[in-house]
Amino acid sequence: MSTVAGLRLLPPLTVEQERELLPKIARGRDAAAQLAAGSLNAADARRLRRYVNEGADAETTLLCATLGLVRRRVKERGFSFANEDLELAGVEGLVNALHRFDASKGTRFSTYAYAWITKLVNQAIRQQAGLSEYEMELLLKLQKLLRTDVSRRFGPKEVAAKLGFSLALARDVIELNHRFADRAAEEITADSTLPQSSVEMSEAPKWVIDELKELCGKEFDAFWQFAHKTMSLEEIAATRGISRQAMTKRLEKCRQAVRGSARAKDLQAWLDEQ
């Protein structure tokens, strides 16, 4: 059973499933308020307690079905998912979102929760890395730019031009990002368990693993690690003793093989859901 911060990870809910839970949550919270006010007969108290329990069960289901966002956000930030502090921070953000969510505004809970998860995970990372709020803000801007094209390297001049930094500041932020990446790599290396990709692999359907292994051959592990953001491109290249550019070419061959396979549509649909 896959867990996040000790909570069971459930599959994401459909829009219809979420809509069924939200009224139960609202009714349970209203019932709790009425119970707290007191002055109820025995029958009404029993009915309200039943509503409270139903609401609590609905909240737990919604929470556990959204835990995948915590896992995804921690991966995207470049740290191993085994980092308990980041897990707990992400779950704290998720709980905050659950308490503040207003379904009447028409937003999916997962969409609303993602911002809270991101906020708390970033705060935890900033504290762990010993960064100031200003440094973290600069780092996030650079990383957003880098994610626009992970296959290329942005130099100081281009970073300065695109982000409106001075050349000196661009160099400083790039160096800061390198130190941050080194810290993330240390977190992954320090994990005494199997590589993260092996843990995640156990959750994937057998047909997915078999198909990707056949398509990617010896680069299967690298493709898996990069596709699921358990390691950065630089880290994967370093483990193989090759350049970032060379690793990019190998991964592109894997992508082409996946796109050209007979089960390309099924594979892409599964990958997009992760």
Number of C-alpha atoms within 10 A of each C-alpha: 7 12 13 19 18 10 14 16 19 17 12 19 17 10 10 8 11 18 14 11 18 19 14 20 23 19 16 24 18 16 22 18 13 16 17 10 9 9 10 13 8 9 8 14 17 13 11 22 16 14 21 23 17 17 24 17 16 21 21 16 19 22 24 21 19 23 26 18 21 27 22 16 21 25 18 16 21 20 24 25 23 18 14 13 15 27 24 18 24 31 27 17 21 27 17 15 21 20 9 10 16 15 14 6 7 7 11 15 22 22 12 17 26 19 14 21 29 20 14 21 25 22 18 18 20 17 13 12 14 11 16 11 13 8 15 21 13 20 19 15 13 21 14 10 15 15 10 9 10 12 16 12 11 15 11 20 14 14 22 19 12 11 13 11 17 14 15 11 15 22 17 15 24 19 14 18 19 12 13 19 18 14 16 21 18 13 16 21 12 10 14 7 11 8 16 19 19 13 12 14 15 11 10 13 10 10 10 15 16 10 17 20 17 12 20 21 12 10 16 17 18 24 25 22 21 17 18 17 21 26 25 23 22 16 19 21 18 13 9 10 10 12 13 17 15 11 21 18 12 14 22 14 15 21 16 13 16 20 15 12 15 11 12 15 13 12 18 12 10 13 13 9 7 12
